[in-house]
Amino acid sequence: MYLYHIASLIKFILGLIILLITYTSINVYEDPVIGIGLSILWLFIAARGASFYLFLVLQKFFRDLSPDRLIKDSYKLSLLFGIFVLINALFLFLWYRSKLLWIILLVGFILLQMALFSEQKKTTHEFPNI
């Protein structure tokens, strides 16, 4: 299970390296497309890497599951959060973001998380003996 911790830490460090390269090597005024593209990439990778640990800590307080299950769910949640941040950043850069759109996206991602991580009741169907 340490693989998830290592992967998230590598993603966060990779995001910081991309940020460092973006702001030291690229002149944003001369090449804004590359600067914005790398900034969005940095935002997605760093948000996904850092949110894994945030979700892991929060789930330990609110859910009573095995540590392996908590780690796997936190990793999945970090991907969903990264996608949520990426979509919001794209809407900001495209000047298309509004409060209503943000609320719709937030409710949509919350419903998606509820659907993915709700406990499924196991039902067994018994067939009568003939």
N, CA, C and O atoms as a MOPAC input file, in Angstrom:
PM7 MOZYME 1SCF
protein

 N      0.80400 1    -1.19300 1     0.00000 1
 C      0.00000 1     0.00000 1     0.00000 1
 C      0.85500 1     1.26900 1     0.00000 1
 O      0.33300 1     2.36900 1    -0.18100 1
 N      2.13600 1     1.12200 1     0.19700 1
 C      2.99500 1     2.29700 1     0.15200 1
 C      3.16300 1     2.81000 1    -1.27800 1
 O      3.65700 1     3.91800 1    -1.49100 1
 N      2.75400 1     2.00600 1    -2.24900 1
 C      2.84900 1     2.41600 1    -3.64000 1
 C      2.00200 1     3.66600 1    -3.90200 1
 O      2.41900 1     4.54700 1    -4.65300 1
 N      0.82300 1     3.74800 1    -3.29200 1
 C     -0.03200 1     4.91700 1    -3.46600 1
 C      0.61800 1     6.16000 1    -2.85900 1
 O      0.55000 1     7.24600 1    -3.43400 1
 N      1.24400 1     5.99700 1    -1.70200 1
 C      1.93000 1     7.13100 1    -1.07600 1
 C      3.09200 1     7.61200 1    -1.94500 1
 O      3.28400 1     8.81300 1    -2.13600 1
 N      3.84500 1     6.67700 1    -2.45700 1
 C      4.99900 1     7.03000 1    -3.29400 1
 C      4.52600 1     7.70100 1    -4.58600 1
 O      5.10400 1     8.70000 1    -5.01600 1
 N      3.48000 1     7.15600 1    -5.20200 1
 C      2.96800 1     7.72900 1    -6.45200 1
 C      2.44900 1     9.14400 1    -6.23000 1
 O      2.69900 1    10.02700 1    -7.05100 1
 N      1.73100 1     9.37500 1    -5.13600 1
 C      1.20600 1    10.71300 1    -4.87200 1
 C      2.31800 1    11.69800 1    -4.55800 1
 O      2.25800 1    12.85300 1    -4.97900 1
 N      3.32500 1    11.26100 1    -3.83100 1
 C      4.45200 1    12.13900 1    -3.53300 1
 C      5.22400 1    12.47900 1    -4.81000 1
 O      5.64600 1    13.62100 1    -4.99500 1
 N      5.40600 1    11.50200 1    -5.67900 1
 C      6.08400 1    11.74700 1    -6.95200 1
 C      5.28000 1    12.73300 1    -7.80400 1
 O      5.86100 1    13.60700 1    -8.44800 1
 N      3.95100 1    12.60000 1    -7.81500 1
 C      3.11900 1    13.52700 1    -8.58200 1
 C      3.24300 1    14.95000 1    -8.04300 1
 O      3.34600 1    15.90500 1    -8.81300 1
 N      3.23300 1    15.08300 1    -6.74500 1
 C      3.34600 1    16.41400 1    -6.15600 1
 C      4.70900 1    17.03100 1    -6.47300 1
 O      4.78900 1    18.20700 1    -6.82700 1
 N      5.77000 1    16.25100 1    -6.34900 1
 C      7.11100 1    16.76200 1    -6.65600 1
 C      7.23900 1    17.06500 1    -8.14200 1
 O      7.84900 1    18.06700 1    -8.51300 1
 N      6.67500 1    16.21700 1    -8.99900 1
 C      6.68800 1    16.47800 1   -10.43700 1
 C      5.95000 1    17.77600 1   -10.76300 1
 O      6.38600 1    18.55200 1   -11.61400 1
 N      4.84100 1    18.00000 1   -10.08500 1
 C      4.11500 1    19.25400 1   -10.27700 1
 C      4.94300 1    20.45300 1    -9.88700 1
 O      4.92400 1    21.46700 1   -10.58500 1
 N      5.67900 1    20.36300 1    -8.77500 1
 C      6.54400 1    21.46900 1    -8.35900 1
 C      7.68900 1    21.68800 1    -9.34500 1
 O      8.08000 1    22.82700 1    -9.60000 1
 N      8.22400 1    20.60600 1    -9.89800 1
 C      9.29400 1    20.73300 1   -10.89800 1
 C      8.76200 1    21.41800 1   -12.16000 1
 O      9.43500 1    22.27300 1   -12.73600 1
 N      7.56000 1    21.04200 1   -12.58500 1
 C      6.95900 1    21.68900 1   -13.75900 1
 C      6.73500 1    23.17200 1   -13.47800 1
 O      6.97500 1    24.01100 1   -14.34600 1
 N      6.28000 1    23.49600 1   -12.28200 1
 C      6.10100 1    24.89700 1   -11.92000 1
 C      7.42600 1    25.65000 1   -11.95900 1
 O      7.49500 1    26.76400 1   -12.47900 1
 N      8.46400 1    25.05200 1   -11.41700 1
 C      9.78700 1    25.68200 1   -11.41000 1
 C     10.30800 1    25.89600 1   -12.83100 1
 O     10.84800 1    26.95700 1   -13.14100 1
 N     10.15000 1    24.90000 1   -13.68500 1
 C     10.58500 1    25.02600 1   -15.08100 1
 C      9.76800 1    26.10000 1   -15.79900 1
 O     10.30800 1    26.88300 1   -16.58100 1
 N      8.47200 1    26.13000 1   -15.52900 1
 C      7.61300 1    27.10900 1   -16.19000 1
 C      8.03200 1    28.53500 1   -15.85900 1
 O      8.10900 1    29.38400 1   -16.74700 1
 N      8.29900 1    28.79700 1   -14.60500 1
 C      8.58000 1    30.17400 1   -14.20500 1
 C     10.04400 1    30.57800 1   -14.34900 1
 O     10.35400 1    31.76800 1   -14.28400 1
 N     10.93800 1    29.63600 1   -14.53900 1
 C     12.34400 1    30.00600 1   -14.71600 1
 C     12.80500 1    29.94600 1   -16.16100 1
 O     13.69000 1    30.70800 1   -16.55100 1
 N     12.23500 1    29.06700 1   -16.96000 1
 C     12.74300 1    28.85800 1   -18.31900 1
 C     11.88600 1    29.48100 1   -19.41600 1
 O     12.37300 1    29.71900 1   -20.52200 1
 N     10.62500 1    29.74500 1   -19.12200 1
 C      9.72500 1    30.21500 1   -20.16400 1
 C      9.34000 1    31.66000 1   -19.88700 1
 O      8.93600 1    32.00600 1   -18.77600 1
 N      9.46900 1    32.49300 1   -20.90100 1
 C      9.00100 1    33.86100 1   -20.80100 1
 C      7.52800 1    33.86500 1   -21.19800 1
 O      7.18800 1    33.68500 1   -22.36800 1
 N      6.66900 1    34.06900 1   -20.22400 1
 C      5.23300 1    33.97100 1   -20.45200 1
 C      4.75000 1    35.04400 1   -21.42600 1
 O      3.77200 1    34.83200 1   -22.14200 1
 N      5.41700 1    36.17800 1   -21.46000 1
 C      4.99700 1    37.24300 1   -22.37400 1
 C      5.32300 1    36.91300 1   -23.82900 1
 O      4.60400 1    37.34200 1   -24.73200 1
 N      6.38100 1    36.16700 1   -24.06700 1
 C      6.73500 1    35.78800 1   -25.43500 1
 C      5.98700 1    34.55200 1   -25.90900 1
 O      5.64300 1    34.45700 1   -27.08700 1
 N      5.73100 1    33.61200 1   -25.02200 1
 C      5.05900 1    32.36500 1   -25.38700 1
 C      3.98400 1    32.03200 1   -24.34600 1
 O      4.18000 1    31.14700 1   -23.51300 1
 N      2.84600 1    32.74100 1   -24.39200 1
 C      1.82800 1    32.54100 1   -23.35600 1
 C      1.13400 1    31.18300 1   -23.43300 1
 O      0.68300 1    30.67600 1   -22.40600 1
 N      1.03600 1    30.58500 1   -24.60700 1
 C      0.33700 1    29.30500 1   -24.73500 1
 C      1.08000 1    28.21100 1   -23.97000 1
 O      0.46400 1    27.41300 1   -23.26300 1
 N      2.39200 1    28.17700 1   -24.11400 1
 C      3.18500 1    27.17200 1   -23.38800 1
 C      3.12500 1    27.43400 1   -21.88400 1
 O      3.00800 1    26.49400 1   -21.09800 1
 N      3.20200 1    28.67200 1   -21.48800 1
 C      3.12500 1    29.01000 1   -20.07000 1
 C      1.79700 1    28.62100 1   -19.45500 1
 O      1.75700 1    28.05900 1   -18.36100 1
 N      0.71500 1    28.91500 1   -20.14600 1
 C     -0.61300 1    28.55700 1   -19.63400 1
 C     -0.80100 1    27.04400 1   -19.64500 1
 O     -1.35400 1    26.48100 1   -18.70000 1
 N     -0.34800 1    26.39000 1   -20.69700 1
 C     -0.47200 1    24.93000 1   -20.76300 1
 C      0.28700 1    24.22400 1   -19.65100 1
 O     -0.23700 1    23.30800 1   -19.01600 1
 N      1.52200 1    24.65100 1   -19.41600 1
 C      2.30200 1    24.04400 1   -18.32900 1
 C      1.74300 1    24.40800 1   -16.95800 1
 O      1.84200 1    23.61600 1   -16.02000 1
 N      1.16300 1    25.58100 1   -16.83400 1
 C      0.54300 1    25.95700 1   -15.56200 1
 C     -0.67400 1    25.09000 1   -15.26100 1
 O     -0.88700 1    24.68200 1   -14.12000 1
 N     -1.46800 1    24.81400 1   -16.28900 1
 C     -2.62900 1    23.93800 1   -16.09600 1
 C     -2.17200 1    22.51800 1   -15.76200 1
 O     -2.75100 1    21.86100 1   -14.89800 1
 N     -1.13800 1    22.05400 1   -16.44700 1
 C     -0.58800 1    20.73000 1   -16.14200 1
 C     -0.06600 1    20.67100 1   -14.71400 1
 O     -0.29200 1    19.69100 1   -14.00500 1
 N      0.64100 1    21.73300 1   -14.28800 1
 C      1.13500 1    21.79300 1   -12.91600 1
 C     -0.01800 1    21.76400 1   -11.93100 1
 O      0.03800 1    21.05500 1   -10.92700 1
 N     -1.05600 1    22.52600 1   -12.20800 1
 C     -2.19700 1    22.59800 1   -11.30700 1
 C     -2.86300 1    21.23400 1   -11.15000 1
 O     -3.21700 1    20.84200 1   -10.03800 1
 N     -3.03600 1    20.51500 1   -12.24800 1
 C     -3.66900 1    19.19800 1   -12.18500 1
 C     -2.81000 1    18.20500 1   -11.40500 1
 O     -3.31000 1    17.50900 1   -10.52100 1
 N     -1.53100 1    18.13800 1   -11.72700 1
 C     -0.66100 1    17.14800 1   -11.07700 1
 C     -0.46700 1    17.47100 1    -9.59800 1
 O     -0.53200 1    16.57400 1    -8.75700 1
 N     -0.23400 1    18.72800 1    -9.27700 1
 C     -0.02000 1    19.09900 1    -7.87300 1
 C     -1.29800 1    18.93300 1    -7.05100 1
 O     -1.24200 1    18.47800 1    -5.90900 1
 N     -2.44700 1    19.29700 1    -7.62000 1
 C     -3.71200 1    19.13500 1    -6.89800 1
 C     -4.01000 1    17.66600 1    -6.65100 1
 O     -4.50000 1    17.29900 1    -5.58300 1
 N     -3.71800 1    16.83300 1    -7.62700 1
 C     -3.96200 1    15.40000 1    -7.45000 1
 C     -3.01100 1    14.78800 1    -6.42700 1
 O     -3.41700 1    13.96500 1    -5.60600 1
 N     -1.75000 1    15.19200 1    -6.48000 1
 C     -0.78600 1    14.63000 1    -5.53200 1
 C     -1.02900 1    15.08000 1    -4.10800 1
 O     -0.93900 1    14.27100 1    -3.18500 1
 N     -1.33500 1    16.35000 1    -3.90700 1
 C     -1.53600 1    16.86300 1    -2.54700 1
 C     -2.89200 1    16.46500 1    -1.97800 1
 O     -3.01000 1    16.22700 1    -0.77600 1
 N     -3.91700 1    16.38900 1    -2.82500 1
 C     -5.24700 1    16.07300 1    -2.30300 1
 C     -5.34700 1    14.62500 1    -1.83100 1
 O     -6.23200 1    14.30100 1    -1.03900 1
 N     -4.46900 1    13.76000 1    -2.29300 1
 C     -4.47400 1    12.37900 1    -1.80600 1
 C     -4.29400 1    12.35000 1    -0.29200 1
 O     -5.01800 1    11.64900 1     0.41500 1
 N     -3.32700 1    13.11400 1     0.19300 1
 C     -3.07200 1    13.12300 1     1.63300 1
 C     -4.19400 1    13.81100 1     2.39800 1
 O     -4.52600 1    13.40500 1     3.51200 1
 N     -4.77900 1    14.84300 1     1.81100 1
 C     -5.90800 1    15.51600 1     2.44700 1
 C     -7.09400 1    14.56600 1     2.57700 1
 O     -7.70100 1    14.47200 1     3.64400 1
 N     -7.42400 1    13.86700 1     1.50300 1
 C     -8.53700 1    12.91900 1     1.55000 1
 C     -8.23800 1    11.74600 1     2.47600 1
 O     -9.14500 1    11.22400 1     3.12300 1
 N     -6.99200 1    11.33100 1     2.54600 1
 C     -6.63700 1    10.22800 1     3.44300 1
 C     -6.87200 1    10.61400 1     4.89600 1
 O     -7.42200 1     9.82800 1     5.66800 1
 N     -6.45900 1    11.81600 1     5.27300 1
 C     -6.65000 1    12.28200 1     6.65400 1
 C     -8.13600 1    12.46300 1     6.95200 1
 O     -8.60700 1    12.05800 1     8.01500 1
 N     -8.87700 1    13.06700 1     6.02400 1
 C    -10.30200 1    13.28600 1     6.25200 1
 C    -11.07700 1    11.97700 1     6.35000 1
 O    -11.99200 1    11.85400 1     7.16500 1
 N    -10.71700 1    11.00600 1     5.52700 1
 C    -11.43700 1     9.74200 1     5.57100 1
 C    -11.14800 1     8.95100 1     6.84400 1
 O    -11.99600 1     8.18500 1     7.30300 1
 N     -9.97700 1     9.12800 1     7.40600 1
 C     -9.67700 1     8.43000 1     8.66200 1
 C    -10.59200 1     8.90200 1     9.78000 1
 O    -10.90800 1     8.13700 1    10.69100 1
 N    -11.02100 1    10.16400 1     9.71600 1
 C    -11.91500 1    10.69000 1    10.74200 1
 C    -13.36900 1    10.31700 1    10.50300 1
 O    -14.11100 1    10.11000 1    11.46300 1
 N    -13.79200 1    10.22700 1     9.26000 1
 C    -15.21100 1    10.08100 1     8.96000 1
 C    -15.63500 1     8.68700 1     8.52100 1
 O    -16.82700 1     8.38100 1     8.55500 1
 N    -14.71600 1     7.84200 1     8.11500 1
 C    -15.07800 1     6.50500 1     7.66400 1
 C    -14.35500 1     5.46300 1     8.49500 1
 O    -13.21000 1     5.65000 1     8.90600 1
 N    -15.04400 1     4.37100 1     8.73000 1
 C    -14.46400 1     3.28900 1     9.51500 1
 C    -14.24400 1     2.08900 1     8.60000 1
 O    -15.02800 1     1.14100 1     8.57700 1
 N    -13.15200 1     2.16600 1     7.85100 1
 C    -12.80500 1     1.10400 1     6.91100 1
 C    -11.37400 1     0.66100 1     7.15500 1
 O    -10.65300 1     1.25900 1     7.95400 1
 N    -10.97400 1    -0.38100 1     6.46500 1
 C     -9.59700 1    -0.85600 1     6.58600 1
 C     -8.65500 1     0.18300 1     5.97300 1
 O     -9.04800 1     0.92900 1     5.07600 1
 N     -7.40800 1     0.22900 1     6.46000 1
 C     -6.45600 1     1.21000 1     5.91100 1
 C     -6.21200 1     1.04200 1     4.41500 1
 O     -6.01300 1     2.03000 1     3.70800 1
 N     -6.22300 1    -0.19400 1     3.92600 1
 C     -6.02700 1    -0.41500 1     2.48700 1
 C     -7.16100 1     0.20200 1     1.68100 1
 O     -6.92900 1     0.82800 1     0.64700 1
 N     -8.37300 1     0.02500 1     2.15300 1
 C     -9.54500 1     0.58400 1     1.45200 1
 C     -9.51600 1     2.11100 1     1.49000 1
 O     -9.84600 1     2.76200 1     0.49800 1
 N     -9.12000 1     2.68700 1     2.63300 1
 C     -9.03400 1     4.14100 1     2.73800 1
 C     -8.00700 1     4.71300 1     1.76300 1
 O     -8.24300 1     5.75200 1     1.14600 1
 N     -6.88500 1     4.04400 1     1.62700 1
 C     -5.83400 1     4.51300 1     0.72200 1
 C     -6.31200 1     4.44100 1    -0.72500 1
 O     -6.09800 1     5.37800 1    -1.49500 1
 N     -6.95500 1     3.34000 1    -1.09800 1
 C     -7.45000 1     3.20100 1    -2.47500 1
 C     -8.52600 1     4.23600 1    -2.78800 1
 O     -8.52400 1     4.84000 1    -3.86100 1
 N     -9.44800 1     4.43600 1    -1.84100 1
 C    -10.50000 1     5.43300 1    -2.06500 1
 C     -9.93300 1     6.84100 1    -2.12400 1
 O    -10.40600 1     7.65900 1    -2.91400 1
 N     -8.93900 1     7.14000 1    -1.31300 1
 C     -8.31800 1     8.46500 1    -1.34100 1
 C     -7.61700 1     8.71100 1    -2.66900 1
 O     -7.62900 1     9.82800 1    -3.18700 1
 N     -7.01300 1     7.67900 1    -3.21200 1
 C     -6.34200 1     7.82300 1    -4.50100 1
 C     -7.35400 1     8.09000 1    -5.61200 1
 O     -7.10700 1     8.91100 1    -6.49500 1
 N     -8.49700 1     7.39600 1    -5.56900 1
 C     -9.54500 1     7.63200 1    -6.55700 1
 C    -10.14300 1     9.02800 1    -6.39900 1
 O    -10.40400 1     9.71300 1    -7.38800 1
 N    -10.35700 1     9.44300 1    -5.15600 1
 C    -10.89800 1    10.77700 1    -4.91100 1
 C     -9.93600 1    11.86300 1    -5.38200 1
 O    -10.36800 1    12.91000 1    -5.86300 1
 N     -8.64100 1    11.61800 1    -5.24500 1
 C     -7.68000 1    12.62500 1    -5.68900 1
 C     -7.73500 1    12.80300 1    -7.20900 1
 O     -7.53800 1    13.91200 1    -7.70600 1
 N     -7.99900 1    11.72900 1    -7.94400 1
 C     -8.16600 1    11.85700 1    -9.39200 1
 C     -9.39900 1    12.68700 1    -9.72000 1
 O     -9.34400 1    13.56900 1   -10.57700 1
 N    -10.50800 1    12.41400 1    -9.04500 1
 C    -11.72400 1    13.19400 1    -9.28300 1
 C    -11.50800 1    14.66300 1    -8.93700 1
 O    -11.97200 1    15.54600 1    -9.65700 1
 N    -10.80400 1    14.92800 1    -7.83600 1
 C    -10.53800 1    16.31200 1    -7.45500 1
 C     -9.62100 1    16.99200 1    -8.46700 1
 O     -9.81100 1    18.16700 1    -8.78300 1
 N     -8.63700 1    16.27000 1    -8.97400 1
 C     -7.75700 1    16.82300 1    -9.99300 1
 C     -8.51300 1    17.19300 1   -11.25700 1
 O     -8.25600 1    18.23600 1   -11.85800 1
 N     -9.44500 1    16.33900 1   -11.66100 1
 C    -10.26700 1    16.63600 1   -12.83300 1
 C    -11.15900 1    17.84300 1   -12.57200 1
 O    -11.34000 1    18.68300 1   -13.45300 1
 N    -11.71900 1    17.93500 1   -11.36500 1
 C    -12.55300 1    19.07200 1   -10.98800 1
 C    -11.75700 1    20.37600 1   -11.04900 1
 O    -12.24300 1    21.37700 1   -11.57500 1
 N    -10.55600 1    20.36600 1   -10.52000 1
 C     -9.69500 1    21.55500 1   -10.55600 1
 C     -9.32000 1    21.89800 1   -12.00000 1
 O     -9.30800 1    23.07100 1   -12.37500 1
 N     -9.02000 1    20.90100 1   -12.79400 1
 C     -8.64900 1    21.12200 1   -14.19600 1
 C     -9.79700 1    21.75800 1   -14.97800 1
 O     -9.57500 1    22.70200 1   -15.73700 1
 N    -11.00400 1    21.26100 1   -14.80700 1
 C    -12.15700 1    21.82600 1   -15.51100 1
 C    -12.39900 1    23.26800 1   -15.07200 1
 O    -12.67200 1    24.12900 1   -15.91000 1
 N    -12.30200 1    23.54300 1   -13.77400 1
 C    -12.48000 1    24.91400 1   -13.29700 1
 C    -11.40300 1    25.84200 1   -13.84200 1
 O    -11.69900 1    26.98100 1   -14.20600 1
 N    -10.16800 1    25.37800 1   -13.90400 1
 C     -9.08600 1    26.21000 1   -14.43700 1
 C     -9.29300 1    26.48800 1   -15.91900 1
 O     -9.05100 1    27.60300 1   -16.38100 1
 N     -9.73600 1    25.49200 1   -16.66000 1
 C    -10.00600 1    25.71600 1   -18.08100 1
 C    -11.13400 1    26.73100 1   -18.28400 1
 O    -11.04900 1    27.58800 1   -19.16400 1
 N    -12.18300 1    26.63600 1   -17.47200 1
 C    -13.25300 1    27.61900 1   -17.57100 1
 C    -12.76500 1    29.02400 1   -17.21100 1
 O    -13.21300 1    30.00500 1   -17.80300 1
 N    -11.86000 1    29.12400 1   -16.25500 1
 C    -11.30600 1    30.43700 1   -15.90800 1
 C    -10.49500 1    31.01700 1   -17.05200 1
 O    -10.62600 1    32.19900 1   -17.37000 1
 N     -9.65900 1    30.19700 1   -17.67000 1
 C     -8.84000 1    30.68700 1   -18.77100 1
 C     -9.66700 1    31.02700 1   -20.00300 1
 O     -9.28000 1    31.89500 1   -20.78600 1
 N    -10.80000 1    30.35600 1   -20.18400 1
 C    -11.65200 1    30.62000 1   -21.33700 1
 C    -12.68200 1    31.71600 1   -21.06300 1
 O    -13.51100 1    32.00300 1   -21.92700 1
 N    -12.64700 1    32.32400 1   -19.89800 1
 C    -13.58300 1    33.37300 1   -19.48700 1
 C    -15.02100 1    32.88000 1   -19.56000 1
 O    -15.92000 1    33.63100 1   -19.93900 1
 N    -15.23700 1    31.62400 1   -19.19900 1
 C    -16.55900 1    31.02600 1   -19.29900 1
 C    -17.10800 1    30.62900 1   -17.93500 1
 O    -18.19700 1    30.06200 1   -17.84900 1
 N    -16.38100 1    30.91600 1   -16.88700 1
 C    -16.76800 1    30.44600 1   -15.56600 1
 C    -17.75400 1    31.40400 1   -14.92900 1
 O    -17.60900 1    32.62300 1   -15.02700 1
 N    -18.76600 1    30.83600 1   -14.27000 1
 C    -19.73200 1    31.62300 1   -13.52000 1
 C    -20.04600 1    30.87100 1   -12.22900 1
 O    -19.67800 1    29.70700 1   -12.07000 1
 N    -20.72300 1    31.54500 1   -11.32100 1
 C    -21.08000 1    30.89400 1   -10.05300 1
 C    -22.04600 1    29.73900 1   -10.28200 1
 O    -21.93600 1    28.69800 1    -9.63500 1
 N    -22.97400 1    29.91600 1   -11.18300 1
 C    -23.93800 1    28.85700 1   -11.47100 1
 C    -23.24900 1    27.62700 1   -12.05500 1
 O    -23.55000 1    26.50100 1   -11.66000 1
 N    -22.33500 1    27.83400 1   -12.98300 1
 C    -21.59100 1    26.71800 1   -13.56900 1
 C    -20.72600 1    26.03200 1   -12.51300 1
 O    -20.61100 1    24.80600 1   -12.50900 1
 N    -20.12000 1    26.80900 1   -11.62400 1
 C    -19.30900 1    26.23200 1   -10.55400 1
 C    -20.16500 1    25.37400 1    -9.63500 1
 O    -19.74600 1    24.28600 1    -9.24000 1
 N    -21.35600 1    25.84500 1    -9.28900 1
 C    -22.24900 1    25.07300 1    -8.40500 1
 C    -22.70300 1    23.79300 1    -9.09600 1
 O    -22.77300 1    22.73700 1    -8.46700 1
 N    -23.01000 1    23.88300 1   -10.38300 1
 C    -23.42400 1    22.68300 1   -11.12600 1
 C    -22.28300 1    21.66600 1   -11.16000 1
 O    -22.50800 1    20.47400 1   -10.94600 1
 N    -21.06100 1    22.13200 1   -11.43000 1
 C    -19.90400 1    21.21300 1   -11.43800 1
 C    -19.66800 1    20.60900 1   -10.05700 1
 O    -19.39600 1    19.41400 1    -9.94000 1
 N    -19.76900 1    21.42300 1    -9.02200 1
 C    -19.55100 1    20.93100 1    -7.66100 1
 C    -20.58600 1    19.87000 1    -7.29000 1
 O    -20.23400 1    18.81600 1    -6.75900 1
 N    -21.84800 1    20.14200 1    -7.56600 1
 C    -22.90100 1    19.16700 1    -7.26300 1
 C    -22.70500 1    17.90400 1    -8.09600 1
 O    -22.89500 1    16.79500 1    -7.59700 1
 N    -22.32400 1    18.06800 1    -9.36300 1
 C    -22.08000 1    16.90200 1   -10.21200 1
 C    -20.95100 1    16.02400 1    -9.69600 1
 O    -21.07100 1    14.79900 1    -9.68400 1
 N    -19.85600 1    16.64300 1    -9.26900 1
 C    -18.74400 1    15.84800 1    -8.75600 1
 C    -19.07000 1    15.23400 1    -7.39500 1
 O    -18.60700 1    14.13400 1    -7.09400 1
 N    -19.84800 1    15.91400 1    -6.57900 1
 C    -20.25400 1    15.32800 1    -5.30200 1
 C    -21.15700 1    14.12500 1    -5.54100 1
 O    -20.99700 1    13.09400 1    -4.88700 1
 N    -22.10400 1    14.24200 1    -6.46800 1
 C    -22.96700 1    13.10000 1    -6.79800 1
 C    -22.16500 1    11.94300 1    -7.38900 1
 O    -22.44800 1    10.77800 1    -7.11300 1
 N    -21.16600 1    12.27200 1    -8.20300 1
 C    -20.30500 1    11.23700 1    -8.76700 1
 C    -19.53000 1    10.51000 1    -7.67000 1
 O    -19.40000 1     9.28700 1    -7.70300 1
 N    -19.02200 1    11.25900 1    -6.70800 1
 C    -18.30100 1    10.63600 1    -5.59800 1
 C    -19.23200 1     9.79600 1    -4.74600 1
 O    -18.85700 1     8.71100 1    -4.30200 1
 N    -20.43900 1    10.28300 1    -4.51300 1
 C    -21.40200 1     9.50100 1    -3.73000 1
 C    -21.76400 1     8.20900 1    -4.44400 1
 O    -21.91100 1     7.16400 1    -3.80900 1
 N    -21.90600 1     8.27500 1    -5.75200 1
 C    -22.25100 1     7.07100 1    -6.51400 1
 C    -21.09600 1     6.07400 1    -6.52400 1
 O    -21.31600 1     4.86500 1    -6.46300 1
 N    -19.87200 1     6.57700 1    -6.60100 1
 C    -18.72400 1     5.67400 1    -6.66700 1
 C    -18.36900 1     5.05300 1    -5.32500 1
 O    -17.91200 1     3.91100 1    -5.27400 1
 N    -18.57200 1     5.78400 1    -4.24800 1
 C    -18.07000 1     5.32000 1    -2.95900 1
 C    -19.14800 1     4.97000 1    -1.95700 1
 O    -18.84400 1     4.76600 1    -0.78200 1
 N    -20.39600 1     4.89400 1    -2.38200 1
 C    -21.43000 1     4.45900 1    -1.45500 1
 C    -21.33000 1     2.95000 1    -1.29300 1
 O    -20.97500 1     2.22700 1    -2.22400 1
 N    -21.64400 1     2.50700 1    -0.11600 1
 C    -21.56600 1     1.08500 1     0.18100 1
 C    -22.72600 1     0.36400 1    -0.49800 1
 O    -23.89000 1     0.70800 1    -0.29300 1
 N    -22.40200 1    -0.61000 1    -1.28500 1
 C    -23.42200 1    -1.38700 1    -1.96700 1
 C    -23.92000 1    -2.48700 1    -1.03500 1
 O    -23.13600 1    -3.23800 1    -0.45500 1
 N    -25.24000 1    -2.56200 1    -0.90800 1
 C    -25.80600 1    -3.63500 1    -0.10000 1
 C    -25.77100 1    -4.90900 1    -0.91200 1
 O    -26.23500 1    -4.96200 1    -2.05100 1
 N    -25.22000 1    -5.91500 1    -0.30800 1
 C    -25.12800 1    -7.19900 1    -1.00000 1
 C    -26.41900 1    -7.97000 1    -0.76500 1
 O    -26.79500 1    -8.25900 1     0.37100 1
 N    -27.07300 1    -8.28600 1    -1.84000 1
 C    -28.29100 1    -9.07400 1    -1.74000 1
 C    -28.05000 1   -10.40700 1    -2.42900 1
 O    -27.42200 1   -10.49200 1    -3.48400 1
 N    -28.55500 1   -11.40200 1    -1.81200 1
 C    -28.44900 1   -12.73000 1    -2.41800 1
 C    -29.85600 1   -13.18100 1    -2.78300 1
 O    -30.80300 1   -13.04700 1    -2.00900 1
 N    -29.94700 1   -13.69700 1    -3.94300 1
 C    -31.23100 1   -14.20400 1    -4.40800 1
 C    -31.24000 1   -15.70600 1    -4.21500 1
 O    -30.38200 1   -16.42400 1    -4.72900 1
 N    -32.20800 1   -16.15600 1    -3.47800 1
 C    -32.32100 1   -17.58500 1    -3.24900 1
 C    -33.37300 1   -18.14500 1    -4.18800 1
 O    -34.49100 1   -17.63800 1    -4.27800 1
 N    -32.99400 1   -19.17800 1    -4.86500 1
 C    -33.92900 1   -19.83300 1    -5.76100 1
 C    -34.56600 1   -21.01600 1    -5.03100 1
 O    -33.89100 1   -21.76500 1    -4.32400 1
 N    -35.84100 1   -21.16300 1    -5.21200 1
 C    -36.49300 1   -22.29100 1    -4.52100 1
 C    -36.04600 1   -23.62700 1    -5.10800 1
 O    -35.79000 1   -23.75800 1    -6.30500 1
 N    -35.96500 1   -24.58000 1    -4.24400 1
 C    -35.61100 1   -25.93200 1    -4.70100 1
 C    -36.82400 1   -26.57500 1    -5.35400 1
 O    -37.91200 1   -26.60300 1    -4.78000 1
 N    -36.63000 1   -27.07400 1    -6.52200 1
 C    -37.74500 1   -27.71600 1    -7.22200 1
 C    -37.51700 1   -29.19200 1    -7.25300 1
 O    -38.33700 1   -29.93200 1    -7.79700 1

